[in-house]
Each structure stands twice: as structure tokens, then as C-alpha cells.
Amino acid sequence: MRKIFFCILMGILLASTLSSQVFAQFDELQIYMPDEPLPYDSTPLTQRLGGIKGKVISLGKKPLSNASIILSNGITATTDSNGDFEINNIEAGVYGIDIFKEGYKHAHSNILVNENEQRTVLVDISPLNYSKTQASKKRENRVAQRPQYTTMNIKAYPTKDLTGGFHNYGKHWWVYSIKVEDKDGNGKWSEIYRRPHHGDGFSSAIKELYCKDVIKGHEYRIEIEWRTFMGGDSKIRYWDEVIDRDDKNFIFDNPSGY
């Protein structure tokens, strides 16, 4: 009996000790309870959104309207009349992008969209019936259409008027000016010369006009004016010449021809 009583007493003491330790642990906790509830902040901890802005063209210059843009996440867009499209507020990451337009080849690529950034893309798609051979010929045509520049030299001689009868026999005409103009409006060259003196001699009045950067295949209007020593009479003549080779030279030795 004494043993039983002793065991019960020891159990009561042990339970009392454990209970005091547990409550002592809870007493050490500090719980803050505000008078009013804290406001709820709905902003996500990290903002991982970006966008894509692009333009769809054909053969390097023609904007394509109503082209379909499809991302690998299922988001779609359509180009406007200028070939432009824009997709915003998509999660940052790598996307597959497909471009479809009726009558044109399908285009596909991958694009990385960074956080808080709008990526810009330019997509150039070719017509279905457009081959590499056609592209090569088109490039060759563009090269052929580029202006091929060369030079032209005009040389004008003084002359004598033998058609004016006895009193005009031997009248000397000296070169007053030479003017050249591209008939397509791509350049002008001109020079006005001083009046020669009698003592300069007849042959010293030969004049030249050197024209740089004339275009092969273009037609040029050449204007030469001769004047007399006495009385200031003048004769103006025009010639239309095509530059058909490099370093073209023209010699004009009288007001009616060359």
C-alpha cells in the first residue's frame, strides 16, 4: 500500500513540474495584436511582365497589313495598315512567334521577352511564288539601276564668219561661255570666260569645260555662246548629247556644228 501511495504522489509531482515548464514556455512568447487590422497590399512581390512590338514587311520595304501574329502561349495579334503590331503585359520568358499572311511564306522564330522591357522585332516575309533566283535578279537590277558616273570634257574653238558678205569677211567669234545641264535635272556645269584681247592671238581663245560626275546613259544639253570682238554680237547654239561611254569628249569649232 505504501508503495502505491508513493507512486501516486510522485506522479502528481512530475505532472505539476511539466505543466509549469510548458506554461513557462508560452509565457515567453510575445504576440503583437494591433488595435486595427493592417491594410491588404495586392501588389505582387515581383513584377515579371514585358511586351513585344514589331513590324511585318515583304521584300524589304512593303508593309503587310492583316498579318496574323501567334505566340506559343496562345496570345494573338494582327498587323495594322502600316504592318505594325504590339503585344503587352505578357510574362517574361522565351516565346515562339509565328507570322502568317495569305499568299506569303510562313515565318517562325523564338524571342526572349525580358522583365519590364518591350522587345522590338522586324519580320521580312516573301511571297509564296518568290524564289532565290528572283531575289538575285532583283538585286542585280538594283545594282544596274545605280548611277554610273564618269566625266565629260567640252572643248570650244573660236571661229570666223564667212557668210556675212565683204564687210563681215574675217569677223572673229570668240568663246564667251559653255554651259552643260543634265536633261533629267541631275547636275549643271558652266563657265563664263573673259573677253580676249587682240594681242592674245586667235588660237589662244580655245576654251574648255571639264564636267565631273556626269551619269552614263543620260542626255545632256550643251550650250555654247560665241561673241564678236566688235559690236558685242553673239550666237548661241545648243547640242543634245548622250553619254554613251566613259570620259566623253566633245569638240565644237563653229556656231553651226562640230
C-alpha positions as CSV (number, residue, x, y, z in Angstrom):
1,M,0.0,0.0,0.0
2,R,2.8,2.4,0.9
3,K,4.4,1.7,-2.5
4,I,1.2,2.5,-4.3
5,F,0.7,5.7,-2.4
6,F,4.3,6.7,-3.1
7,C,3.9,6.2,-6.9
8,I,0.8,8.3,-7.0
9,L,2.5,11.1,-5.1
10,M,5.5,11.0,-7.4
11,G,3.2,11.1,-10.5
12,I,1.4,14.2,-9.2
13,L,4.7,16.0,-8.5
14,L,6.0,15.1,-12.0
15,A,2.9,16.3,-13.8
16,S,3.0,19.6,-11.8
17,T,6.6,20.1,-12.8
18,L,6.0,19.5,-16.6
19,S,2.9,21.7,-16.5
20,S,4.8,24.6,-15.1
21,Q,7.6,24.3,-17.7
22,V,5.1,24.3,-20.6
23,F,3.3,27.3,-19.4
24,A,6.6,29.0,-18.7
25,Q,7.4,28.5,-22.4
26,F,4.1,30.0,-23.5
27,D,4.7,32.9,-21.2
28,E,7.9,33.8,-23.1
29,L,6.1,34.3,-26.4
30,Q,5.3,37.9,-27.4
31,I,2.3,38.2,-29.7
32,Y,1.6,41.6,-31.2
33,M,-2.1,42.3,-31.7
34,P,-2.7,45.7,-33.4
35,D,-5.7,47.7,-32.5
36,E,-6.8,47.9,-36.2
37,P,-6.1,45.3,-38.9
38,L,-3.2,46.0,-41.3
39,P,-4.2,47.1,-44.8
40,Y,-4.1,44.4,-47.6
41,D,-1.4,45.0,-50.3
42,S,-2.4,43.4,-53.5
43,T,0.8,44.2,-55.4
44,P,2.7,41.1,-56.4
45,L,6.1,40.6,-54.8
46,T,7.8,40.5,-58.2
47,Q,6.6,42.2,-61.4
48,R,7.7,39.9,-64.3
49,L,5.9,41.4,-67.3
50,G,7.2,42.6,-70.7
51,G,6.0,43.1,-74.2
52,I,6.7,42.7,-78.0
53,K,6.4,45.4,-80.6
54,G,7.1,44.6,-84.2
55,K,6.6,45.3,-87.9
56,V,5.9,42.8,-90.7
57,I,7.2,43.7,-94.2
58,S,7.8,41.9,-97.5
59,L,10.8,42.1,-99.8
60,G,12.5,44.6,-97.5
61,K,10.1,47.5,-97.8
62,K,6.4,46.7,-98.3
63,P,4.3,46.8,-95.1
64,L,1.9,43.9,-94.7
65,S,-1.5,44.6,-93.1
66,N,-3.7,41.9,-91.6
67,A,-0.9,39.5,-90.9
68,S,-1.5,37.1,-88.0
69,I,0.9,37.0,-85.1
70,I,0.7,34.0,-82.8
71,L,2.8,33.4,-79.7
72,S,3.4,30.0,-78.3
73,N,1.3,30.9,-75.2
74,G,-1.7,31.3,-77.4
75,I,-1.8,35.2,-77.5
76,T,-2.5,36.6,-80.9
77,A,-2.3,40.0,-82.7
78,T,-2.9,41.4,-86.2
79,T,-0.8,44.0,-88.0
80,D,-2.4,47.3,-88.9
81,S,-2.3,49.2,-92.2
82,N,1.4,50.0,-91.6
83,G,2.4,46.4,-90.8
84,D,2.8,47.2,-87.1
85,F,1.6,45.1,-84.2
86,E,2.0,45.2,-80.4
87,I,1.6,42.7,-77.6
88,N,1.8,43.9,-74.0
89,N,1.6,42.5,-70.4
90,I,3.0,39.1,-71.0
91,E,5.2,37.2,-68.6
92,A,8.9,37.4,-69.2
93,G,10.4,34.4,-70.9
94,V,11.1,32.8,-74.2
95,Y,8.3,32.5,-76.7
96,G,7.9,31.0,-80.1
97,I,6.4,33.5,-82.6
98,D,4.7,32.6,-85.8
99,I,3.6,35.0,-88.6
100,F,1.0,34.1,-91.2
101,K,-0.2,36.0,-94.2
102,E,-2.2,34.6,-97.0
103,G,-0.1,34.4,-100.2
104,Y,3.2,34.7,-98.2
105,K,5.6,32.2,-96.7
106,H,5.1,31.3,-93.0
107,A,7.8,32.7,-90.7
108,H,8.8,31.3,-87.3
109,S,11.3,32.3,-84.7
110,N,12.0,32.4,-80.9
111,I,12.1,35.7,-79.0
112,L,13.2,36.4,-75.4
113,V,11.0,38.8,-73.5
114,N,12.7,40.5,-70.6
115,E,11.1,41.8,-67.5
116,N,9.9,45.4,-67.8
117,E,11.0,45.6,-71.4
118,Q,9.3,45.8,-74.8
119,R,11.2,43.9,-77.4
120,T,11.2,45.2,-81.0
121,V,11.2,42.8,-84.0
122,L,11.2,43.3,-87.7
123,V,9.9,40.4,-89.8
124,D,10.5,40.2,-93.6
125,I,8.5,37.5,-95.3
126,S,8.5,36.7,-99.0
127,P,5.6,35.9,-101.4
128,L,4.9,32.2,-101.9
129,N,5.9,32.4,-105.6
130,Y,9.1,34.3,-104.8
131,S,12.3,32.3,-105.4
132,K,16.0,33.0,-104.6
133,T,16.6,33.4,-108.3
134,Q,14.1,36.2,-108.4
135,A,15.7,37.8,-105.4
136,S,19.1,37.6,-107.1
137,K,17.8,39.2,-110.3
138,K,16.1,41.9,-108.2
139,R,19.4,42.7,-106.6
140,E,21.2,42.7,-109.9
141,N,18.5,45.1,-111.3
142,R,19.0,47.4,-108.3
143,V,22.8,47.4,-108.9
144,A,22.3,48.1,-112.6
145,Q,20.0,51.0,-111.9
146,R,22.5,52.7,-109.7
147,P,24.0,55.7,-111.5
148,Q,27.4,55.1,-113.1
149,Y,29.4,58.2,-113.0
150,T,32.0,59.4,-115.4
151,T,33.5,62.6,-116.8
152,M,32.8,64.8,-119.9
153,N,35.1,67.4,-121.4
154,I,33.8,70.2,-123.7
155,K,36.3,72.0,-125.9
156,A,35.1,75.0,-127.9
157,Y,37.1,76.8,-130.6
158,P,36.8,80.4,-131.8
159,T,35.7,80.7,-135.4
160,K,35.3,83.1,-138.3
161,D,32.1,84.2,-140.0
162,L,32.5,83.8,-143.8
163,T,28.7,84.3,-144.6
164,G,28.2,88.0,-143.9
165,G,29.5,89.4,-147.2
166,F,32.5,91.5,-147.9
167,H,32.2,93.8,-144.9
168,N,32.0,90.8,-142.4
169,Y,34.7,88.8,-144.0
170,G,37.1,87.6,-141.4
171,K,34.9,88.6,-138.4
172,H,36.3,86.7,-135.4
173,W,34.0,85.0,-132.9
174,W,35.4,84.1,-129.5
175,V,34.0,81.7,-126.9
176,Y,32.1,83.6,-124.3
177,S,30.5,80.8,-122.3
178,I,30.0,77.0,-122.1
179,K,27.1,75.5,-120.2
180,V,26.0,71.9,-119.6
181,E,22.8,70.6,-118.0
182,D,21.6,67.1,-117.4
183,K,18.2,67.0,-119.1
184,D,16.9,64.8,-116.2
185,G,17.9,67.5,-113.7
186,N,20.9,65.8,-112.1
187,G,23.5,68.5,-112.4
188,K,24.7,71.7,-114.1
189,W,28.1,72.9,-115.1
190,S,29.0,76.3,-116.6
191,E,31.9,78.7,-117.2
192,I,32.0,82.3,-118.5
193,Y,35.3,83.4,-119.9
194,R,36.9,86.8,-120.0
195,R,37.0,88.7,-123.3
196,P,40.3,88.1,-125.0
197,H,42.5,90.9,-126.3
198,H,43.5,91.3,-129.9
199,G,47.1,90.7,-128.9
200,D,46.2,87.3,-127.4
201,G,46.1,85.7,-130.9
202,F,43.2,83.9,-132.4
203,S,44.2,80.4,-131.3
204,S,44.6,81.4,-127.7
205,A,40.9,81.8,-127.2
206,I,40.2,78.0,-127.1
207,K,38.1,77.2,-124.1
208,E,37.3,74.0,-122.1
209,L,34.8,73.0,-119.6
210,Y,35.5,69.8,-117.5
211,C,32.4,68.2,-116.1
212,K,32.8,65.6,-113.2
213,D,30.2,63.1,-112.1
214,V,28.1,63.0,-115.2
215,I,25.9,59.9,-115.5
216,K,26.3,57.4,-118.2
217,G,23.2,56.9,-120.3
218,H,21.9,60.4,-119.5
219,E,21.3,63.1,-122.1
220,Y,22.9,66.5,-121.6
221,R,22.1,69.8,-123.2
222,I,25.3,71.7,-124.2
223,E,25.1,75.4,-124.8
224,I,27.9,77.5,-126.2
225,E,27.9,81.2,-126.8
226,W,30.2,83.0,-129.2
227,R,30.7,86.7,-129.3
228,T,32.5,89.1,-131.7
229,F,35.3,91.4,-130.8
230,M,33.5,94.4,-132.3
231,G,29.9,95.3,-131.5
232,G,29.2,92.5,-129.0
233,D,27.2,90.4,-131.4
234,S,26.5,86.9,-130.1
235,K,25.5,83.5,-131.4
236,I,24.2,80.7,-129.1
237,R,24.0,77.1,-130.2
238,Y,22.7,74.0,-128.5
239,W,23.5,70.3,-128.8
240,D,21.9,67.3,-127.0
241,E,24.4,64.6,-126.4
242,V,24.0,61.2,-124.7
243,I,27.0,60.0,-122.5
244,D,27.5,56.5,-124.0
245,R,31.0,55.9,-122.8
246,D,33.5,56.9,-120.1
247,D,35.4,60.2,-120.4
248,K,33.4,61.5,-123.2
249,N,35.0,64.4,-125.2
250,F,33.3,66.9,-127.5
251,I,34.9,69.5,-129.8
252,F,32.9,72.4,-131.1
253,D,34.7,74.6,-133.7
254,N,31.9,76.8,-135.2
255,P,28.5,78.0,-134.2
256,S,26.7,75.7,-136.7
257,G,28.2,72.3,-135.9
258,Y,31.2,70.4,-134.7
